Amino acid sequence: MAEGPSVQEPDDSLLQEGSGEARQWCFGCGERNPEGLHIEFRVDGRSVTGRFTARQSHQGYPGVAHGGIAASVLDEAMGWAMYAAGAWAMTARMQVKYRRPLPLAREVAVTAEVVRERGRWLEARAELRTLDGSLLAEAEGLFVRVPRERARRLQAFFKGRAAEPAQG
């Protein structure tokens, strides 16, 4: 059986402890990224909640956000749920069900939680809702833990210490 294409490891030179600059450019939650989503999350145990407002630059059809923006919000929330569960993991697969269009210029709520852990693999669910509770989109994701050494470097970068999150 042929092996798949090789995957280049991310450049860890940006993970200089204490710099803080690179993480401010995260597309999902970075404060300095002018094109980013600027989602602010609150962690509660193993789940997270956040608020998001789609901007004009996120438009797909007139008056609504592009479906990829909704998917990005859901993916970012599930990524934060990994963090809440003590795992450094990356998205391997994600399935999105769109229920209603995501409106522009209206704050919405996103929630996510880790629902299952299987060794290197974690499963999560996320929902995007209007503030009055109408379901806009939902997602299920499969995440894979990063290798231990990379997890250690990420931990030191984001939390300022070398302690590793739980590895299952």
Biotite code that builds the C-alpha atoms (Angstrom):
import biotite.structure as struc

atoms = struc.array([
    struc.Atom([0.000, 0.000, 0.000], chain_id="A", res_id=1, res_name="MET", atom_name="CA", element="C"),
    struc.Atom([1.427, 3.389, -0.982], chain_id="A", res_id=2, res_name="ALA", atom_name="CA", element="C"),
    struc.Atom([2.034, 5.950, 1.705], chain_id="A", res_id=3, res_name="GLU", atom_name="CA", element="C"),
    struc.Atom([0.282, 9.297, 1.516], chain_id="A", res_id=4, res_name="GLY", atom_name="CA", element="C"),
    struc.Atom([2.111, 12.559, 0.915], chain_id="A", res_id=5, res_name="PRO", atom_name="CA", element="C"),
    struc.Atom([4.486, 13.660, 3.617], chain_id="A", res_id=6, res_name="SER", atom_name="CA", element="C"),
    struc.Atom([3.348, 16.487, 5.854], chain_id="A", res_id=7, res_name="VAL", atom_name="CA", element="C"),
    struc.Atom([5.799, 19.238, 6.646], chain_id="A", res_id=8, res_name="GLN", atom_name="CA", element="C"),
    struc.Atom([6.015, 20.005, 10.345], chain_id="A", res_id=9, res_name="GLU", atom_name="CA", element="C"),
    struc.Atom([5.102, 23.585, 11.326], chain_id="A", res_id=10, res_name="PRO", atom_name="CA", element="C"),
    struc.Atom([7.934, 26.060, 11.861], chain_id="A", res_id=11, res_name="ASP", atom_name="CA", element="C"),
    struc.Atom([8.499, 26.069, 15.625], chain_id="A", res_id=12, res_name="ASP", atom_name="CA", element="C"),
    struc.Atom([10.793, 29.094, 15.402], chain_id="A", res_id=13, res_name="SER", atom_name="CA", element="C"),
    struc.Atom([7.655, 31.200, 16.009], chain_id="A", res_id=14, res_name="LEU", atom_name="CA", element="C"),
    struc.Atom([7.156, 29.444, 19.347], chain_id="A", res_id=15, res_name="LEU", atom_name="CA", element="C"),
    struc.Atom([9.647, 31.572, 21.264], chain_id="A", res_id=16, res_name="GLN", atom_name="CA", element="C"),
    struc.Atom([8.509, 31.528, 24.880], chain_id="A", res_id=17, res_name="GLU", atom_name="CA", element="C"),
    struc.Atom([7.340, 34.916, 26.000], chain_id="A", res_id=18, res_name="GLY", atom_name="CA", element="C"),
    struc.Atom([7.076, 36.517, 22.550], chain_id="A", res_id=19, res_name="SER", atom_name="CA", element="C"),
    struc.Atom([3.279, 36.294, 22.429], chain_id="A", res_id=20, res_name="GLY", atom_name="CA", element="C"),
    struc.Atom([3.276, 37.899, 18.990], chain_id="A", res_id=21, res_name="GLU", atom_name="CA", element="C"),
    struc.Atom([2.420, 34.825, 16.895], chain_id="A", res_id=22, res_name="ALA", atom_name="CA", element="C"),
    struc.Atom([-0.614, 33.823, 18.945], chain_id="A", res_id=23, res_name="ARG", atom_name="CA", element="C"),
    struc.Atom([-2.129, 37.303, 18.529], chain_id="A", res_id=24, res_name="GLN", atom_name="CA", element="C"),
    struc.Atom([-2.408, 36.541, 14.791], chain_id="A", res_id=25, res_name="TRP", atom_name="CA", element="C"),
    struc.Atom([-4.608, 33.440, 15.168], chain_id="A", res_id=26, res_name="CYS", atom_name="CA", element="C"),
    struc.Atom([-7.368, 33.622, 12.541], chain_id="A", res_id=27, res_name="PHE", atom_name="CA", element="C"),
    struc.Atom([-10.016, 32.496, 15.032], chain_id="A", res_id=28, res_name="GLY", atom_name="CA", element="C"),
    struc.Atom([-9.167, 34.368, 18.226], chain_id="A", res_id=29, res_name="CYS", atom_name="CA", element="C"),
    struc.Atom([-6.179, 36.614, 17.571], chain_id="A", res_id=30, res_name="GLY", atom_name="CA", element="C"),
    struc.Atom([-6.686, 40.250, 18.519], chain_id="A", res_id=31, res_name="GLU", atom_name="CA", element="C"),
    struc.Atom([-4.175, 41.625, 15.994], chain_id="A", res_id=32, res_name="ARG", atom_name="CA", element="C"),
    struc.Atom([-5.397, 39.794, 12.899], chain_id="A", res_id=33, res_name="ASN", atom_name="CA", element="C"),
    struc.Atom([-7.506, 42.343, 10.980], chain_id="A", res_id=34, res_name="PRO", atom_name="CA", element="C"),
    struc.Atom([-8.989, 39.570, 8.808], chain_id="A", res_id=35, res_name="GLU", atom_name="CA", element="C"),
    struc.Atom([-9.609, 37.248, 11.765], chain_id="A", res_id=36, res_name="GLY", atom_name="CA", element="C"),
    struc.Atom([-12.831, 36.247, 13.473], chain_id="A", res_id=37, res_name="LEU", atom_name="CA", element="C"),
    struc.Atom([-11.956, 37.832, 16.866], chain_id="A", res_id=38, res_name="HIS", atom_name="CA", element="C"),
    struc.Atom([-13.894, 35.262, 18.876], chain_id="A", res_id=39, res_name="ILE", atom_name="CA", element="C"),
    struc.Atom([-13.555, 35.634, 22.639], chain_id="A", res_id=40, res_name="GLU", atom_name="CA", element="C"),
    struc.Atom([-13.979, 32.333, 24.453], chain_id="A", res_id=41, res_name="PHE", atom_name="CA", element="C"),
    struc.Atom([-14.812, 31.429, 28.034], chain_id="A", res_id=42, res_name="ARG", atom_name="CA", element="C"),
    struc.Atom([-13.729, 28.015, 29.294], chain_id="A", res_id=43, res_name="VAL", atom_name="CA", element="C"),
    struc.Atom([-16.063, 26.133, 31.646], chain_id="A", res_id=44, res_name="ASP", atom_name="CA", element="C"),
    struc.Atom([-14.656, 22.726, 32.553], chain_id="A", res_id=45, res_name="GLY", atom_name="CA", element="C"),
    struc.Atom([-14.283, 20.761, 29.304], chain_id="A", res_id=46, res_name="ARG", atom_name="CA", element="C"),
    struc.Atom([-16.564, 23.025, 27.283], chain_id="A", res_id=47, res_name="SER", atom_name="CA", element="C"),
    struc.Atom([-16.248, 26.529, 25.847], chain_id="A", res_id=48, res_name="VAL", atom_name="CA", element="C"),
    struc.Atom([-18.580, 29.336, 24.839], chain_id="A", res_id=49, res_name="THR", atom_name="CA", element="C"),
    struc.Atom([-17.835, 32.321, 22.673], chain_id="A", res_id=50, res_name="GLY", atom_name="CA", element="C"),
    struc.Atom([-19.425, 35.268, 20.922], chain_id="A", res_id=51, res_name="ARG", atom_name="CA", element="C"),
    struc.Atom([-18.937, 36.214, 17.289], chain_id="A", res_id=52, res_name="PHE", atom_name="CA", element="C"),
    struc.Atom([-20.258, 38.854, 14.899], chain_id="A", res_id=53, res_name="THR", atom_name="CA", element="C"),
    struc.Atom([-19.865, 38.274, 11.157], chain_id="A", res_id=54, res_name="ALA", atom_name="CA", element="C"),
    struc.Atom([-18.585, 41.358, 9.347], chain_id="A", res_id=55, res_name="ARG", atom_name="CA", element="C"),
    struc.Atom([-19.210, 42.625, 5.817], chain_id="A", res_id=56, res_name="GLN", atom_name="CA", element="C"),
    struc.Atom([-15.879, 41.106, 4.727], chain_id="A", res_id=57, res_name="SER", atom_name="CA", element="C"),
    struc.Atom([-17.300, 37.663, 5.666], chain_id="A", res_id=58, res_name="HIS", atom_name="CA", element="C"),
    struc.Atom([-20.242, 37.966, 3.253], chain_id="A", res_id=59, res_name="GLN", atom_name="CA", element="C"),
    struc.Atom([-21.279, 35.129, 0.938], chain_id="A", res_id=60, res_name="GLY", atom_name="CA", element="C"),
    struc.Atom([-24.745, 35.827, -0.441], chain_id="A", res_id=61, res_name="TYR", atom_name="CA", element="C"),
    struc.Atom([-25.941, 39.384, 0.261], chain_id="A", res_id=62, res_name="PRO", atom_name="CA", element="C"),
    struc.Atom([-26.636, 39.881, 3.963], chain_id="A", res_id=63, res_name="GLY", atom_name="CA", element="C"),
    struc.Atom([-25.277, 36.533, 5.164], chain_id="A", res_id=64, res_name="VAL", atom_name="CA", element="C"),
    struc.Atom([-21.850, 35.158, 5.972], chain_id="A", res_id=65, res_name="ALA", atom_name="CA", element="C"),
    struc.Atom([-20.101, 32.660, 3.716], chain_id="A", res_id=66, res_name="HIS", atom_name="CA", element="C"),
    struc.Atom([-20.544, 29.070, 4.912], chain_id="A", res_id=67, res_name="GLY", atom_name="CA", element="C"),
    struc.Atom([-16.784, 28.764, 5.337], chain_id="A", res_id=68, res_name="GLY", atom_name="CA", element="C"),
    struc.Atom([-16.912, 31.453, 8.017], chain_id="A", res_id=69, res_name="ILE", atom_name="CA", element="C"),
    struc.Atom([-19.500, 29.468, 9.990], chain_id="A", res_id=70, res_name="ALA", atom_name="CA", element="C"),
    struc.Atom([-17.323, 26.353, 9.599], chain_id="A", res_id=71, res_name="ALA", atom_name="CA", element="C"),
    struc.Atom([-14.269, 28.287, 10.804], chain_id="A", res_id=72, res_name="SER", atom_name="CA", element="C"),
    struc.Atom([-16.126, 29.515, 13.891], chain_id="A", res_id=73, res_name="VAL", atom_name="CA", element="C"),
    struc.Atom([-17.223, 25.957, 14.722], chain_id="A", res_id=74, res_name="LEU", atom_name="CA", element="C"),
    struc.Atom([-13.720, 24.565, 14.121], chain_id="A", res_id=75, res_name="ASP", atom_name="CA", element="C"),
    struc.Atom([-12.125, 27.247, 16.319], chain_id="A", res_id=76, res_name="GLU", atom_name="CA", element="C"),
    struc.Atom([-14.591, 26.490, 19.114], chain_id="A", res_id=77, res_name="ALA", atom_name="CA", element="C"),
    struc.Atom([-13.825, 22.762, 18.960], chain_id="A", res_id=78, res_name="MET", atom_name="CA", element="C"),
    struc.Atom([-10.110, 23.610, 19.006], chain_id="A", res_id=79, res_name="GLY", atom_name="CA", element="C"),
    struc.Atom([-10.664, 25.613, 22.172], chain_id="A", res_id=80, res_name="TRP", atom_name="CA", element="C"),
    struc.Atom([-12.584, 22.649, 23.617], chain_id="A", res_id=81, res_name="ALA", atom_name="CA", element="C"),
    struc.Atom([-9.423, 20.568, 23.047], chain_id="A", res_id=82, res_name="MET", atom_name="CA", element="C"),
    struc.Atom([-7.507, 23.161, 25.050], chain_id="A", res_id=83, res_name="TYR", atom_name="CA", element="C"),
    struc.Atom([-10.181, 23.034, 27.788], chain_id="A", res_id=84, res_name="ALA", atom_name="CA", element="C"),
    struc.Atom([-9.807, 19.237, 27.919], chain_id="A", res_id=85, res_name="ALA", atom_name="CA", element="C"),
    struc.Atom([-6.032, 19.558, 28.323], chain_id="A", res_id=86, res_name="GLY", atom_name="CA", element="C"),
    struc.Atom([-5.187, 18.283, 24.836], chain_id="A", res_id=87, res_name="ALA", atom_name="CA", element="C"),
    struc.Atom([-3.008, 19.804, 22.130], chain_id="A", res_id=88, res_name="TRP", atom_name="CA", element="C"),
    struc.Atom([-4.730, 18.507, 19.006], chain_id="A", res_id=89, res_name="ALA", atom_name="CA", element="C"),
    struc.Atom([-5.443, 19.464, 15.405], chain_id="A", res_id=90, res_name="MET", atom_name="CA", element="C"),
    struc.Atom([-8.512, 18.948, 13.246], chain_id="A", res_id=91, res_name="THR", atom_name="CA", element="C"),
    struc.Atom([-8.407, 15.722, 11.248], chain_id="A", res_id=92, res_name="ALA", atom_name="CA", element="C"),
    struc.Atom([-12.007, 15.728, 10.014], chain_id="A", res_id=93, res_name="ARG", atom_name="CA", element="C"),
    struc.Atom([-15.033, 17.958, 10.467], chain_id="A", res_id=94, res_name="MET", atom_name="CA", element="C"),
    struc.Atom([-18.648, 17.598, 9.343], chain_id="A", res_id=95, res_name="GLN", atom_name="CA", element="C"),
    struc.Atom([-20.888, 20.678, 9.351], chain_id="A", res_id=96, res_name="VAL", atom_name="CA", element="C"),
    struc.Atom([-24.681, 20.769, 9.115], chain_id="A", res_id=97, res_name="LYS", atom_name="CA", element="C"),
    struc.Atom([-25.985, 24.176, 8.114], chain_id="A", res_id=98, res_name="TYR", atom_name="CA", element="C"),
    struc.Atom([-29.464, 24.870, 9.482], chain_id="A", res_id=99, res_name="ARG", atom_name="CA", element="C"),
    struc.Atom([-29.994, 28.591, 8.826], chain_id="A", res_id=100, res_name="ARG", atom_name="CA", element="C"),
    struc.Atom([-27.907, 31.368, 7.252], chain_id="A", res_id=101, res_name="PRO", atom_name="CA", element="C"),
    struc.Atom([-25.421, 33.134, 9.520], chain_id="A", res_id=102, res_name="LEU", atom_name="CA", element="C"),
    struc.Atom([-26.477, 36.806, 9.472], chain_id="A", res_id=103, res_name="PRO", atom_name="CA", element="C"),
    struc.Atom([-24.036, 39.674, 9.151], chain_id="A", res_id=104, res_name="LEU", atom_name="CA", element="C"),
    struc.Atom([-23.704, 42.281, 11.924], chain_id="A", res_id=105, res_name="ALA", atom_name="CA", element="C"),
    struc.Atom([-25.586, 40.198, 14.541], chain_id="A", res_id=106, res_name="ARG", atom_name="CA", element="C"),
    struc.Atom([-23.799, 38.725, 17.524], chain_id="A", res_id=107, res_name="GLU", atom_name="CA", element="C"),
    struc.Atom([-24.161, 34.946, 17.775], chain_id="A", res_id=108, res_name="VAL", atom_name="CA", element="C"),
    struc.Atom([-23.037, 32.355, 20.313], chain_id="A", res_id=109, res_name="ALA", atom_name="CA", element="C"),
    struc.Atom([-20.835, 29.332, 19.694], chain_id="A", res_id=110, res_name="VAL", atom_name="CA", element="C"),
    struc.Atom([-20.398, 26.423, 22.111], chain_id="A", res_id=111, res_name="THR", atom_name="CA", element="C"),
    struc.Atom([-18.226, 23.325, 21.920], chain_id="A", res_id=112, res_name="ALA", atom_name="CA", element="C"),
    struc.Atom([-17.183, 20.371, 24.018], chain_id="A", res_id=113, res_name="GLU", atom_name="CA", element="C"),
    struc.Atom([-15.050, 17.257, 23.801], chain_id="A", res_id=114, res_name="VAL", atom_name="CA", element="C"),
    struc.Atom([-17.415, 14.287, 23.820], chain_id="A", res_id=115, res_name="VAL", atom_name="CA", element="C"),
    struc.Atom([-15.015, 11.345, 23.511], chain_id="A", res_id=116, res_name="ARG", atom_name="CA", element="C"),
    struc.Atom([-11.325, 10.518, 23.876], chain_id="A", res_id=117, res_name="GLU", atom_name="CA", element="C"),
    struc.Atom([-9.711, 7.459, 22.271], chain_id="A", res_id=118, res_name="ARG", atom_name="CA", element="C"),
    struc.Atom([-5.957, 7.568, 22.777], chain_id="A", res_id=119, res_name="GLY", atom_name="CA", element="C"),
    struc.Atom([-4.532, 9.984, 20.172], chain_id="A", res_id=120, res_name="ARG", atom_name="CA", element="C"),
    struc.Atom([-8.035, 10.766, 18.876], chain_id="A", res_id=121, res_name="TRP", atom_name="CA", element="C"),
    struc.Atom([-10.628, 13.100, 20.372], chain_id="A", res_id=122, res_name="LEU", atom_name="CA", element="C"),
    struc.Atom([-14.150, 13.852, 19.195], chain_id="A", res_id=123, res_name="GLU", atom_name="CA", element="C"),
    struc.Atom([-15.932, 17.154, 19.698], chain_id="A", res_id=124, res_name="ALA", atom_name="CA", element="C"),
    struc.Atom([-19.278, 18.788, 18.950], chain_id="A", res_id=125, res_name="ARG", atom_name="CA", element="C"),
    struc.Atom([-20.065, 22.448, 18.406], chain_id="A", res_id=126, res_name="ALA", atom_name="CA", element="C"),
    struc.Atom([-23.138, 24.590, 17.817], chain_id="A", res_id=127, res_name="GLU", atom_name="CA", element="C"),
    struc.Atom([-23.609, 28.085, 16.442], chain_id="A", res_id=128, res_name="LEU", atom_name="CA", element="C"),
    struc.Atom([-26.822, 29.786, 17.625], chain_id="A", res_id=129, res_name="ARG", atom_name="CA", element="C"),
    struc.Atom([-28.489, 33.160, 17.579], chain_id="A", res_id=130, res_name="THR", atom_name="CA", element="C"),
    struc.Atom([-28.671, 34.809, 20.995], chain_id="A", res_id=131, res_name="LEU", atom_name="CA", element="C"),
    struc.Atom([-32.360, 33.850, 21.189], chain_id="A", res_id=132, res_name="ASP", atom_name="CA", element="C"),
    struc.Atom([-31.389, 30.182, 20.719], chain_id="A", res_id=133, res_name="GLY", atom_name="CA", element="C"),
    struc.Atom([-32.092, 29.415, 17.034], chain_id="A", res_id=134, res_name="SER", atom_name="CA", element="C"),
    struc.Atom([-29.652, 26.823, 15.678], chain_id="A", res_id=135, res_name="LEU", atom_name="CA", element="C"),
    struc.Atom([-27.637, 28.153, 12.722], chain_id="A", res_id=136, res_name="LEU", atom_name="CA", element="C"),
    struc.Atom([-25.072, 25.371, 12.266], chain_id="A", res_id=137, res_name="ALA", atom_name="CA", element="C"),
    struc.Atom([-23.624, 22.404, 14.104], chain_id="A", res_id=138, res_name="GLU", atom_name="CA", element="C"),
    struc.Atom([-20.476, 20.364, 13.671], chain_id="A", res_id=139, res_name="ALA", atom_name="CA", element="C"),
    struc.Atom([-18.786, 17.178, 14.744], chain_id="A", res_id=140, res_name="GLU", atom_name="CA", element="C"),
    struc.Atom([-15.037, 16.964, 14.593], chain_id="A", res_id=141, res_name="GLY", atom_name="CA", element="C"),
    struc.Atom([-12.311, 14.386, 14.922], chain_id="A", res_id=142, res_name="LEU", atom_name="CA", element="C"),
    struc.Atom([-9.028, 15.714, 16.303], chain_id="A", res_id=143, res_name="PHE", atom_name="CA", element="C"),
    struc.Atom([-5.602, 14.105, 16.573], chain_id="A", res_id=144, res_name="VAL", atom_name="CA", element="C"),
    struc.Atom([-3.157, 14.896, 19.352], chain_id="A", res_id=145, res_name="ARG", atom_name="CA", element="C"),
    struc.Atom([0.094, 16.490, 18.237], chain_id="A", res_id=146, res_name="VAL", atom_name="CA", element="C"),
    struc.Atom([3.311, 14.593, 19.089], chain_id="A", res_id=147, res_name="PRO", atom_name="CA", element="C"),
    struc.Atom([4.438, 14.948, 22.724], chain_id="A", res_id=148, res_name="ARG", atom_name="CA", element="C"),
    struc.Atom([7.450, 17.168, 21.988], chain_id="A", res_id=149, res_name="GLU", atom_name="CA", element="C"),
    struc.Atom([5.340, 19.584, 19.935], chain_id="A", res_id=150, res_name="ARG", atom_name="CA", element="C"),
    struc.Atom([2.680, 19.561, 22.684], chain_id="A", res_id=151, res_name="ALA", atom_name="CA", element="C"),
    struc.Atom([5.373, 20.476, 25.212], chain_id="A", res_id=152, res_name="ARG", atom_name="CA", element="C"),
    struc.Atom([6.534, 23.413, 23.061], chain_id="A", res_id=153, res_name="ARG", atom_name="CA", element="C"),
    struc.Atom([2.959, 24.603, 22.495], chain_id="A", res_id=154, res_name="LEU", atom_name="CA", element="C"),
    struc.Atom([2.256, 24.354, 26.229], chain_id="A", res_id=155, res_name="GLN", atom_name="CA", element="C"),
    struc.Atom([5.316, 26.448, 27.052], chain_id="A", res_id=156, res_name="ALA", atom_name="CA", element="C"),
    struc.Atom([4.430, 29.010, 24.398], chain_id="A", res_id=157, res_name="PHE", atom_name="CA", element="C"),
    struc.Atom([0.768, 29.488, 25.295], chain_id="A", res_id=158, res_name="PHE", atom_name="CA", element="C"),
    struc.Atom([0.943, 28.953, 29.041], chain_id="A", res_id=159, res_name="LYS", atom_name="CA", element="C"),
    struc.Atom([4.514, 30.000, 29.766], chain_id="A", res_id=160, res_name="GLY", atom_name="CA", element="C"),
    struc.Atom([5.535, 26.720, 31.386], chain_id="A", res_id=161, res_name="ARG", atom_name="CA", element="C"),
    struc.Atom([6.718, 23.344, 30.158], chain_id="A", res_id=162, res_name="ALA", atom_name="CA", element="C"),
    struc.Atom([4.048, 21.182, 31.814], chain_id="A", res_id=163, res_name="ALA", atom_name="CA", element="C"),
    struc.Atom([2.369, 18.878, 29.294], chain_id="A", res_id=164, res_name="GLU", atom_name="CA", element="C"),
    struc.Atom([-1.397, 18.523, 28.996], chain_id="A", res_id=165, res_name="PRO", atom_name="CA", element="C"),
    struc.Atom([-2.912, 15.114, 29.632], chain_id="A", res_id=166, res_name="ALA", atom_name="CA", element="C"),
    struc.Atom([-2.063, 12.636, 26.862], chain_id="A", res_id=167, res_name="GLN", atom_name="CA", element="C"),
    struc.Atom([-4.991, 10.295, 27.280], chain_id="A", res_id=168, res_name="GLY", atom_name="CA", element="C"),
])
